[in-house]
Amino acid sequence: MAKYYDEQTIRDIESRVDIVDLIGESVSLTRKGNRYWGLCPFHGEKTASFCVSRDRQMYYCFGCHEGGNVYSFLMKTQGIGFPEALKILAQRAGVKLPETAPAHRNREKEELLRLHQAAAGYYQGLLKSVQGKHARLYLQQRSITEESIEKFGLGYANENWSGLCDWLMKKGFSQSALEKSGLARKSEKNGNIFDLLRNRIIFPIYQYDQAVIAFGGRTMEKDVQPKYLNSPETPIFSKRKNLYGLSWARNSMREQSVVFLVEGYMDCLKMSQAGIQNVVASLGTAFTSEQASLLHRYVERVVLLYDGDDAGQRETLRASGLLQQEGLGVDILTLPNDMDPDEFVTAYGSKGLYDFLKENRQSIISFKLGQWLKNHEGRPALEEKSQLIRGLRTDFQRLPGEMERDYHIELLAMKLGIPENLVRRELKAEKTFSNKPKKTNKTSQKWNNNTENYTLTERVVAAMLLNPVWFEQISSQVGLEIFTNEQDRLLLKMVAKERQQEPAFDLKDLQFRALQDGLENRLARLQMIIETKWTADQILIDDFIARVKKLQERSKWRRLLKEIQQMDEKGTNSDGIKKLLFQINQVFHAERKEEEK
């Protein structure tokens, strides 16, 4: 953001927006002392753990650890980027933004947005006209209601090869703009332009603010391919970074912290029409990591509801991996008789779908096991079973607790017809159940919402951010690599670099750097420490440095002892090495006695 915007303008806007008023519009806040508390908008909870500080213009949740300032709050709750958040807050603050990009680029995007809005009106008008009778009949046969047609802005493209192009050019749009929009193609034979979408039901694709940025066209004939035809990549649209239906689903997604992910526009529309509002669809292409990240702005869990055919099941496996990598919980639902969601909700309604979900949802491990069994009929060899278990190690590592692991181990043992202890042995061969903390779903953890439990190291890092003198003492005497939390190290290195260039660099400046690098949550927690009545002093800093030096010295001795032991094992020992070993052991015994005093 600093790359495109003047930081002074950014800070000026933030100073004019009261964070309590902004957040209070969507979260009920209660004042306790100099802070405001409420139920977190980012995860479900019954006890307030979401804290807002007006003094520091920041928020932090002690439950799910989301934190930041007014910009990050809008970005996370509305699913928008920094430029959009800046524009919204600038308007709220009454600040006129300077030109942030070349004027011709802004004009180009604005023209494309106007063109798409006009095109949406054209398609919608055709659907309601005499020419659209066939299309309206098709939608009726698919049980699409008038309310859904209006809500989703459905339209119709007739068989005219240049109907849209001619209409838009009469409205004043240039041929160049039509080609940049992707809605028109240029003939190689005569150079004339023609419509991309013809004889199809039109599904406008909206961005977060309901602006039309692209279109999908679905054929009404069974033998016409492709079934769906979508707008290409343009300056205002990327398939990888958008999801169909998100502009309507995001509030429900945020409230329920779960979303149904389907393949087709019609699946999404029919589920929404049936009362299932938290549903989105990928855009006629393979699911992407960018789309997974977009979903994580709103939810903690995804129900994958792809088609039951082989292609749909393959895509289910691929998408589930991307969702897991993003840290989202995943349930997989395969509908019976290769039905798609559109057909299922038409036949059984939303209640039927929820009832089926309760009884038939699968974890990724269960789904992969089912697929494996389908492909290994008869009596699979033990080595094949072992390969399957090894392939599931990563999935086991991502399970949130022992109960889930035990359940899936029992399931594997039963389905594969082998003893449980063999399954456990195969999984533990690669230290599957590590003691290292794992990234788990926020909703699966139990939080202490009432106590601010800060570690000594966190207090020291906060003190370093606050006081340049203490920062210099610790960084020069023991270094920054001694901090095991990666985000702490990144923040401290960022501060070190900035203070070299600008000694007056402060926490306000750090906020924008942290937001750029995805460190705003950690910084918010550290700032909460700074705001408490607890204060650091020189004694704390000196004691911390002394402790670290002692640990570093002990680590050095241990490394030396290990090297000598290795020499001894190789048969290269001598009287001198034995004497040195005896001296090292004496040092360790002396340290232990000192610690026991």
N, C-alpha and C positions, 0 to 999 in steps of 0.2 A: 504493500500500500504506500509506503514511503517513496517507492519508485515512481508512483504516479501522482501523488498528492503532497501538497505542502504540509509538513507535520504541524506547523503552527496553526494552520487552518483546522486540522483534525483536532488538536487540543482545544482550540477555541470553541468548536462545536460541542465537544464533550463537556466543557465547563459551563455551557449554557443549558444543558439538558440535565434535569434532576433525575438521577437514576432511580430514586424511590418512586417518583411519579410515573416514570416510564414502565418500570416493572409492575408497579401497583395497578396498572390498567389491566393486567392479565393474571396477577397473583395477589391474593388477599394477604396483606402484610400487617403485622402487629409490632408495635415498637416496644423494645426491651432495652433500657439504657440508651446508648447511642447507636444501636443497631435495630434493624427491622427483620422479622422472621416470618416465614410462611412455608406452605407445602411446596416442595420443589416441582417446577414445571417440566423437569427433564426425566424424572422417574417417579413411579407411584409410591406413595408413603402415607402413613397415618399420623406420624409425629413430625412436626416442623423441624427441618434441618437446613433449610435454605435461608441464608443470611445475606442481607444487603447493608452495605455501609455507605451512607451519604457522604461522610467525610472523605473517604478515599474513592468514591465513585466506582464501586466495584461490588460484585456479588460472589458468593461461594457456597456450595452445598457440601455439608459435612457427611452426607450420605453417599452421593454418587460422584462427588469431587469435581463437578462442573463448576467453572468459575470464569470471571472475566469482567469486562466493562460494558458500557452501553452498546458498543459496536458488536461485540461478540454475542451479547444477549439477543439482539435482533437477528444476527446471522444464524444462530442456533435455533431460535424459536420459529423463525419464518423461513428457514432454509434458503437463505440468500447469500450472495457474496458481499465482500467489503464495499465495493463501489455502490451497490444498491443500498446497503445500510447507511453509508455516508450520505447519500442523497436524501433518504428519509429523515435522518437526524438533522441534516442541514436545513431542510424545510421546517422542521419542528423548532429549530433554534433561530430561524430567521436569518440564516447566513447564506449568502450567495456564493456558490462554489466557483472557483476559477476554472478556466478551460483546462481539462486534464488530458485531452488527447487531441490529435490533429482534427481540425474542424471538419475536414472532408470525411473522416472516419465516423464521427458522430452523426453527420448528416446522412451518411450511407446507411447506418443502422436504423436511424429514425425513419428513413424512407422505406426500408424493408419492413419495418414493423407496421407502418401505415398500409403498405401494399398487402401484407398478409391479412390485416384486419378487413381491408376492402374485399380481398378474395374470399374470406370467410362469409361476408355478406352476400357475395355473388352466389356461392354454393348453396347457402341457406335459402336464398330467394328461389333458386332453381328447384329445390326440393319441394317448396310450397306451391310451385307453379304447375300448370297443366303438364309440362314436360316431365315433371317429377312424379307423376302418378304411379308409374311402374316402381320407382324407388320407394315411395311411401307404402305401397302394397307389400314390398319385400320386407320393410321394417315391421309392418304389422304382423306378417307371417313369422317373423323372428321374435314376436311379443315385445317389441320396443314401444314404450308408451310415448305420448306427446310430451309429457313432462321430461322424460329422459332426452328426447330430441332437442328440446329447448335448453335443458341444463348443460348438455355436452356440445351444443351448437352444431349438431349434425347437418350435413348438406349433401348435395348431389352434383356430380359432374356428368353432363350429358355426353353424347357421342360426337359432338362438334369438335373438330380438330383444333380450332383456334378460338373457341368461344370465350374462354377466360382472358386470353391475350388481347383479343379485340376489345373486350369490355374494359380491361384495365388501362389500355392505351387511350381509350376515349376519356378515361378519368384523369389523364395527364401523366401516367407513369411511362417511363421510357423503356425502350426495348432492352437497354443495358440492365436496368433494374429488374426486369422480368427474368432475364437470364441469370442474374446474380441470386435471385430468389429460389432458383431451381424449379419453379413451377412451369417454366417454359424451356423448350429445347430448340436448337437451331438446326434446320434441315441442311444436310451436306449437299443436297442436289441443287436447291435454289436459294439457300440462305434465309428463307423465311422461318419464323418461329412458330411453334405449335405447342399445345397444352401437354403437360406431363400426365395429368390425371384425366381419364375419360371413361365414361360409363361405369362409374364407381360410386359407392357410398363414401362420403367424405367425413373424416374424423379430424377436426382441428386439434392441434397439439399446443397446449398453453404453457407458459412459464408461470412462476409463482404469483405474479400480479394479474393473471388472467389475460395477458397479452398473447395473441396468436403468433407463434414462431415457426410453425411447420404444419404439414398435413399428412394424414395417412389415408389411402384410398383402398377400399375393399371391394373386390369384384362381387357381383350378384349372380354370376354364372358358375356352375360347379366345374366346368371344364376349362376355365380361363386361368392361366398362370402368369405372374405370381398372384396368389390370393390377396396379398397385401402389397401395396406399392407406396413407398414413403418418400417424403422430401429428402433431397441429398443434404450433405453438410453445407452450411452457409455461414456468413458472419454472425448470424443471430441464433443458429441452431446446431447442436452436436448430438447425434444419437447416443453417444457414450455417456453424456452427462445429463440426460433428461429421462423422465419416466412418464408414461401416459397416465393421466388421472390424478397426479400428485397435487395439483392446485385445489382439487376438491377433497382429497383424502387426508391432507396433512393434519388438520385439526383433530380428526378422529384417531389418526395414527399416534399423535402426541398424547392424547388422552388415554389410549389403551396400551401404548408402548409395544404394539404388535401390528404387522401388516401382512396381508395376503399378496403374494407376488404371482401374477399370472402371465401367460404368453400373449394373448390376443386382446385387441381393443374391445371386441364384443364381449369377451369374458369379463373384462373390467366393468364395462357398462352394465351388463346384466346383473352382476353381483351387487353393484351400487344400487341399481334399481330395486333389487330384492331387499335392500336395507342394510347391506354390508358395506359400510362407507370406507373402511380402512383397507382399500384394495388399489393396487397400481399394476401397470403392465409395462414390460420392456418394449422397446420400440422396433419391433420387427427385426431384431438383430440379437446376437449372442449377448448375454448379460455381462456387464463389465465391472471392474473394480471401482470405477468412478460412480456407477449407479449404486453399488454396495455402500460406498462412503456417503452418498446422498441419503440413502435410507437410514443410516446410522444417526443422522441429524435429528430424526424423529422417533425412532423405535429402538428397542433392545432385542426384539425377536421377530423372525420372519417365518411365515408359513409358505413353503414353496408348493404351488398348486399348478404344476405344468401338465401338459397333456400326457396321457398314459401310453402313447405309442413309443416305439424305440427311440426316435429322435428326441421326444420330450423327456424321456428318462435319462438319456445321455446328457442333455442340457441341465437336468436337475442335479446330476452329480457335479458338473462343472460349476454351476451357480452356487451350490452349497459350499464348495471349497472357498470361493471368493467371499461369501458372506461370513464364513468362519474366520478367514484371515482378517476381516474387518472387525472381528470381535463380537459379532452378532450371534445370538442363539438361533438355531434352525430346527424347524419341524418340517417334515415332508409328508404330503398327503397325496396319495394316488387314488383317483376316483375309479369306481368299478366299471367294467365292460368298456374300457378305453374312452369313457365319457370325458368331455371337456367341461370346465366350470359353467359355461353358458348353458349347455344341455342339462347339467345337474340341477342348477338353481331354477331353471324353467320347470323341471319335473318335480322337484322336492322343496323348493324355496329355501330361505335362509336358515330356518329351523332344521331342515333336513341336512343342510351342509354342516351346521354346528354339531348336530347329533353324530353325524358321520365322523367329524373331526375328533370328537371325544374318544371314539372307539378305535380309530384307525390311524391316528397320527403316528409317525415314525421318527426316530432319531436318525442321524446320518449313518450311525453304525448299523442299526437295524435295516435301513434301506440298502446299504452296500451288501450286507449279508444276504438279503433277499435276492438282490441282483446276481450275486455270486452263485447262490444255490440254483437259480434259474438256469445259469449257464454251465453248471456242473452236475448234471443229472447222473444217476447211477451211484457208484461208490468212489468218490474222489480219493486220491492217494493222500497219505498223511503229509507228504511234502507240499501238496497243493493247499491243504488246510493251514499248514504252517505259514505259507506265503500270504494267505489271506489275513491271518492274525498279524503278521509283521506289517502288512499294508494298512492295518487299522491303528497302529501305535500312535500316530499323530492325533487321530480322532479321540483316542482314550486320554491323551494328555490334555485335551481341551474340555473334558468332562469336569463339572464344577465340584464334585464331591465323591466320597467313598461309596455312598449308597448307589449312585448312578453307575460307578465302575463295577461294583459287585453285581448289579442287575445285568449289565451287558456281558460280563464274564460268564454268568450263569446261562444267559441266552446263547452265547457262542458255544459253550460246552454242550448244551442240549441239542442245538441245531446241527452241530458238526459231529456229535456222537463221540466226544472225547472227554476225559476227566478235566475238572476245573483247574486242578493244580498244573496241568500241562499248558492250559491257556495262560495262567498267571506267569508261569516260567517263561513262556515265549514272549509275553509282553514286557516282563522285567529284564529281559536280556539286554535291552537298550536303555535301561533305567527310565522306563516309561513313567513311573510314578515318582517323579523328582520332588525334592523338598523345596525347590525354587518356586517362588510365587508365580502363579499363572494368571493370564488375562482371562477373566470370567465375566459373565453378564452381571451388570449392576443389580438387576432384579433378583439374582439368585443369592446375593450376599445379605448377611444380617448386619445392620449398621448400628452404631452407638450414636444416636442423633443428638444427645444432650450434653456430651462432654467433648471438649476440644483437646484431644490427646496429641500433643506435639512431642516429637522425639527431641533429644538433645541436639542431634545433628541438624534437624530442621531449624531449631532456634539459632544455632550457630550460622547456618546459611542465611537466615533472615537478618541476623546482626551484620553479616558481611555486606549484604545488599544495602543496609541502612548506613553503615559507617565505613568510609573509604580507608580509614586508618587500620581498622580491624581486618578489612579485606586484604590490605597489603601485608600485614603481619602473617596471616595464615597462608596466603598464596606464596609468599617468599620463603617461609620456614618449612612448610610441609607440602606445598603444592596443591593443585586443584584435583588431581587424579585420585586423591584419597577419598573423595565423596563417591559412594557407590551408586547413588541415584543418578541415572543418566541425565534426567531433566535438570537436576541441580547443577551438574557439571556444565551443561550447555548454557544455562542462565548465567553462571559465574564467569564462564569464558566470554560470553557476550558482553558482560559488564566490564571485564578486564580490557577487552578490545576497544569498547566505546570510551572508557575513561582515559585510555592512552591518547585518543584523538580529541576528547572533550572532557576535561577534569570535572566540569560542572554537571555532567550527565547524571540524571536522577531517575527515580522509579517511574515517574510519569513517562519519560522517554522510553523506559524499558517495556512498558505495557504494550506499545505498538510493535516493538521488535518481537516480543513474545507472541503476540497475536499472529504475526506473519509466520512464525516457526512452529505454531501449534503448542506453545508452552504456557498459554494463558491460564489454564487450570492450575498448574503448579505454582505459578507466580501469585495467583489469587490466594492460595492457601498460605504462602509465605507472608503475604501482606497482612493476612488476618493475624498472624503472630505478631507482626510489628504493631498492629493496632491494639493488641491486648495491653493490660496494665503491667504485664511482665516486661522487664527491661533487661537487656544484656549489660554486662560490665567487663572491665579488664580482667578481673579474676577468672570469669568464665572463659574468656578467650585464651588466657595463659594456661589454664587447666586443660583445655581442649588440645592445645598445641603440645603440651607435655604428654598427654595420653597418646596422641598420635605418634609422637617420636618414640615413645616406649614400645608401642606396637610395631613400628617400623624396624626398630632395633631387634626386637624379638623375632620378627619375621626373617631378618637377615641371618640370625643365629640358626634358625631352623633350616634355612636353605643350605647353610654351610654343613650342618649336621647331616642332612640328607645326602649331600655330595660325598661326605666322608664315609657314610654307611654304604653307599654304592661302590666306593673304592674297595671297601672291606669285603663286600660280597664277591667282587671280581678277583679277590685273592692278592690284591696289591698292597695289603696293609703292612705296617711296620710298627716298631715300638713308638716312633714319633707320632704316628696317626692315633695309636691307642691312647697315648698320653693326652693328645688333643681332645679326643672323645671324652676322656675322663674330666677334663677341664670344662668342656661345654656342659656336661651333665651337672657339674657343680654349680655353674651359673644358673641353670634352670631350677635347681633345687633351692638356691638362694632366692630366686625371684618368687617361687611359690611360697616360701616361708614369709617373705616380705608382704605378700598379698594376704596371708592368713592373719597377720597382726591387726 
